[in-house]
Amino acid sequence: MSEITDPVELRELLGAPTPRAVAKERRTLHARDREWIANSPFVVLATSDAEGNCDASPKGDPAGFVRVLGDTTIAIPERPGNRRADGYLNMLSNPHVGVIFLIPGRGETLRINGRARLVREAPYFDDMVVRGHRPILAVEVEIEQIFLHCAKAFLRSRLWQPEQWPADTLPSQARLVKELIPDSPETLEQLEQYYSAAYENKLYNT
């Protein structure tokens, strides 16, 4: 094994970024960035705590669920989940976050890096209501870096090509939980009922 241990060695291997790759970085939202955010129903929010322990959390809602609050600020709503709050706890000790915006069928992604704060109430929460439910909280991100990322990863993975999708041979979520947490007091049948109800009826209810 040959490990890379310094930036010079890394640059010798990868080469320098193209001028276009450097120039695409911005600090304020362009009209096209706003349009991208308005069409995205899914983001991945990356965080780390003060010690560098990382977390990446998926967030999804109807397209446009992330609110643009200004040229340099966005807000991501929180919905009911498993209450671990890993990413949110990270933000309390280290506010630096990364966000990737996906649009189904589109290979490119929009990436935003910035500083986050947790907000428990704000007037714009009324604009984030889905199925009659306001968000639990919101993550406001002050943008420090924004750019579009190319489609190569999606083209290589064929992510949006249904004919390339593998057969669904993995166990159900309930069976996975039972196998991975063998001491779980629930039976497999109880877990199947729980996840069925959670996915069908509790997307916005706690």
C-alpha positions as CSV (number, residue, x, y, z in Angstrom):
1,M,0.0,0.0,0.0
2,S,1.2,3.5,-0.9
3,E,-0.4,6.2,1.2
4,I,-0.7,9.9,0.2
5,T,0.5,12.0,3.1
6,D,0.9,15.6,1.9
7,P,-0.7,18.1,-0.5
8,V,2.2,18.3,-2.9
9,E,2.1,14.5,-3.4
10,L,-1.7,14.7,-4.0
11,R,-1.3,17.5,-6.6
12,E,1.4,15.5,-8.4
13,L,-1.1,12.7,-8.7
14,L,-4.2,14.6,-9.6
15,G,-2.8,17.6,-11.3
16,A,-4.1,21.2,-11.0
17,P,-7.7,22.1,-11.4
18,T,-8.7,23.7,-14.7
19,P,-9.2,27.5,-14.7
20,R,-12.9,26.9,-15.3
21,A,-13.2,24.7,-12.2
22,V,-11.6,27.4,-10.1
23,A,-13.6,30.2,-11.6
24,K,-17.0,28.5,-11.1
25,E,-16.9,29.1,-7.3
26,R,-19.2,31.9,-6.1
27,R,-20.3,33.4,-2.7
28,T,-23.7,34.6,-3.7
29,L,-26.7,33.0,-5.3
30,H,-27.2,33.5,-9.0
31,A,-30.7,33.4,-10.5
32,R,-29.9,29.9,-11.9
33,D,-28.8,28.7,-8.4
34,R,-32.2,29.8,-7.1
35,E,-33.9,28.0,-9.9
36,W,-31.9,24.8,-9.1
37,I,-32.8,25.0,-5.5
38,A,-36.5,25.5,-6.4
39,N,-36.4,22.3,-8.5
40,S,-34.6,20.1,-5.9
41,P,-36.6,17.7,-3.7
42,F,-33.6,16.1,-2.1
43,V,-30.3,17.3,-0.4
44,V,-27.5,15.7,1.6
45,L,-26.4,17.8,4.6
46,A,-22.8,17.1,5.7
47,T,-21.5,18.1,9.1
48,S,-18.7,17.4,11.6
49,D,-18.2,18.1,15.2
50,A,-15.3,19.9,16.8
51,E,-13.2,16.7,16.9
52,G,-13.8,16.0,13.2
53,N,-16.4,13.2,13.6
54,C,-18.6,13.4,10.5
55,D,-22.2,12.9,9.5
56,A,-24.1,13.1,6.2
57,S,-27.9,13.3,6.5
58,P,-30.4,13.1,3.6
59,K,-33.3,15.6,3.6
60,G,-36.2,15.4,1.3
61,D,-39.6,17.1,0.7
62,P,-41.5,18.5,-2.3
63,A,-39.3,20.3,-4.7
64,G,-38.4,23.8,-3.4
65,F,-38.5,22.8,0.2
66,V,-35.2,24.6,0.9
67,R,-36.0,28.3,1.2
68,V,-33.9,31.0,-0.2
69,L,-33.8,33.8,2.4
70,G,-31.5,36.1,0.5
71,D,-28.5,36.2,-1.8
72,T,-26.3,34.5,0.7
73,T,-28.7,32.6,3.0
74,I,-30.8,29.4,2.6
75,A,-33.0,27.5,5.2
76,I,-33.5,23.7,5.3
77,P,-36.5,22.5,7.3
78,E,-36.4,19.5,9.7
79,R,-39.2,16.9,9.7
80,P,-39.9,14.1,12.2
81,G,-37.1,11.5,12.2
82,N,-35.3,9.1,14.6
83,R,-34.3,12.0,17.0
84,R,-30.6,11.1,16.9
85,A,-29.9,14.7,15.8
86,D,-26.3,13.7,14.9
87,G,-25.8,16.5,12.4
88,Y,-27.5,19.1,14.6
89,L,-25.4,18.3,17.6
90,N,-22.4,18.6,15.3
91,M,-23.5,22.1,14.3
92,L,-23.6,23.3,17.9
93,S,-19.8,22.6,18.2
94,N,-18.8,23.2,14.6
95,P,-21.1,25.4,12.4
96,H,-19.4,24.5,9.1
97,V,-21.6,22.5,6.8
98,G,-21.8,21.2,3.2
99,V,-25.0,20.8,1.2
100,I,-25.5,18.9,-2.1
101,F,-28.7,19.6,-4.1
102,L,-30.0,16.8,-6.4
103,I,-32.6,16.9,-9.1
104,P,-34.0,13.6,-10.3
105,G,-32.7,12.6,-13.7
106,R,-30.1,15.4,-13.7
107,G,-26.4,14.4,-13.4
108,E,-25.1,17.7,-12.2
109,T,-25.5,18.8,-8.6
110,L,-25.4,22.2,-6.9
111,R,-23.1,22.4,-3.9
112,I,-23.1,24.9,-1.1
113,N,-20.7,25.2,1.8
114,G,-21.2,27.6,4.6
115,R,-21.9,28.3,8.3
116,A,-25.1,26.9,9.9
117,R,-27.3,27.9,12.8
118,L,-30.3,26.2,14.2
119,V,-33.5,28.1,14.3
120,R,-36.5,26.9,16.3
121,E,-39.0,29.5,15.0
122,A,-39.1,32.1,12.2
123,P,-41.8,33.8,10.1
124,Y,-40.8,31.8,7.0
125,F,-41.8,28.5,8.8
126,D,-45.3,29.2,7.6
127,D,-44.0,28.9,4.0
128,M,-42.6,25.5,4.8
129,V,-45.8,23.8,5.8
130,V,-46.4,20.4,4.2
131,R,-49.6,18.4,4.7
132,G,-50.5,20.9,7.4
133,H,-47.3,20.5,9.4
134,R,-44.7,23.2,10.1
135,P,-41.1,22.2,10.4
136,I,-39.7,21.2,13.8
137,L,-36.7,23.5,13.3
138,A,-34.7,24.9,10.4
139,V,-31.0,25.1,9.5
140,E,-30.0,28.5,8.2
141,V,-26.9,28.4,6.1
142,E,-24.8,31.5,5.5
143,I,-23.2,30.7,2.1
144,E,-19.4,30.9,1.9
145,Q,-19.0,28.8,-1.3
146,I,-21.4,27.7,-4.1
147,F,-20.8,26.0,-7.4
148,L,-22.2,23.5,-9.8
149,H,-20.6,20.0,-9.9
150,C,-20.3,18.0,-13.1
151,A,-22.3,14.9,-13.9
152,K,-19.4,12.4,-14.2
153,A,-20.2,10.5,-11.0
154,F,-23.9,10.0,-12.0
155,L,-22.9,8.9,-15.5
156,R,-20.3,6.4,-14.1
157,S,-22.8,5.0,-11.6
158,R,-25.8,5.1,-14.1
159,L,-27.8,6.2,-11.1
160,W,-30.7,7.6,-13.1
161,Q,-31.0,4.7,-15.6
162,P,-33.7,2.4,-14.4
163,E,-32.7,-0.4,-16.8
164,Q,-29.4,-0.5,-14.9
165,W,-30.9,-0.7,-11.4
166,P,-30.2,-4.0,-9.7
167,A,-33.0,-6.3,-8.6
168,D,-34.1,-5.5,-5.0
169,T,-32.7,-8.5,-3.3
170,L,-31.8,-6.9,0.0
171,P,-33.9,-7.7,3.1
172,S,-36.6,-5.3,4.2
173,Q,-35.8,-2.5,6.7
174,A,-37.5,-4.4,9.5
175,R,-35.5,-7.6,8.8
176,L,-32.2,-5.6,8.6
177,V,-33.0,-4.0,11.9
178,K,-33.7,-7.4,13.5
179,E,-30.5,-8.8,12.1
180,L,-28.3,-5.8,13.0
181,I,-29.9,-5.3,16.5
182,P,-30.5,-8.9,17.6
183,D,-31.4,-7.7,21.1
184,S,-34.3,-5.7,19.8
185,P,-37.4,-6.6,21.9
186,E,-39.8,-6.3,18.9
187,T,-40.6,-9.3,16.8
188,L,-40.0,-9.2,13.1
189,E,-43.7,-8.9,12.5
190,Q,-43.9,-5.9,14.9
191,L,-41.0,-4.2,13.2
192,E,-42.6,-4.8,9.8
193,Q,-45.8,-3.2,11.1
194,Y,-43.9,-0.3,12.6
195,Y,-42.0,0.6,9.5
196,S,-45.1,0.2,7.3
197,A,-47.0,2.7,9.5
198,A,-44.0,5.0,9.7
199,Y,-43.5,5.2,6.0
200,E,-47.2,5.5,5.1
201,N,-48.6,7.6,7.9
202,K,-45.9,9.3,9.9
203,L,-43.8,11.2,7.3
204,Y,-44.8,14.5,9.0
205,N,-46.2,13.3,12.3
206,T,-44.0,12.3,15.2
